[in-house]
Amino acid sequence: MLTFITGASSGIGAACAQAFAAAGHDLILIARRIDRLTEIQQKIQLKHEVSIHTFCLDIRNKIKIEELFRKHNELFENVEILINNAGLAIGLSPIQEGKPENWDTVIDTNIKGLLYVTRNFLPQMISHRRGHIVNVGSVAGHWVYEKGAVYCASKYAVRAITEGLRLDVKGTGVRITEISPGMVETEFSEVRFGNKEWGDEVYRGRKPLAASDIAETILWCTQRPAHVNIQELIIYPTEQAGVHSLPK
């Protein structure tokens, strides 16, 4: 089985690559950092006899996505699982102090990039009457928190797109799942604050989820029988009961 993972150079995406390879899946990994992808590819292939293709791609670029799909159509035609993992937040500020250029990056990545990639896969999945698309959302797509309006809006959009997509493909055999994690220890906070020390401080003294926890959950969803669709899962670490409820 061939699995396509966006944002595969770190965090949940990289963990998904490890988990799916261990389950015997061949992989197509895309991200902006090809050096990181190559490193992940080499580590996986030392442990597992799977085929791995890596591509440097920014999913905000619709033209480059379309070019990639045209060039590698025969390979991508065989993809049965798409994991839309790529996403990010930049900054933590009220709207009146926000930077529109940061909003553009978040919206273009979290919403438009997900749509661009999904659109290119759907026709062949529908034609084959099989396939599984997993969108990595967030608890921020269910509950809004202070100074996170734009990021939360982008994840609310992922949730709406996922629900609408599920209705659009009803009866085609294609399954649609959304995974909405709470706090996961990845590079997310480092990217958000542009500072590794600040990013690390978010997780200090706490027991957040690991990227592997989410990857294992995604794998489990895709392993259900074809007539079973896990529509949505919300996953928190035990000590986080809501977006405002982390211990100080």
Buried (B, 14 or more C-beta within 10 A) or exposed (E): BBBBBBBBBBBBBBBBBBBBBBBEBBBBBBBBBBEBBBBBBEBBBEEBEBEBBBBBBBBBBBEBBEEBBEEEEEBBBEBBBBBBBBBBBBBBBEEEEBEEEBBBBBBBBBBBBBBBBBEBBBEBBBEBEEBBBBBBBBBBBBEBBEBBBBBBBBBBBBBEBBBEBBEEBEEBBBBBBBBBBBBBBBBBBBBBBEEEEEBEEBBEEEEBBBBBBBBBBBBEBBEEEEEEBBEBBBBBBEEBEEBEEBEE
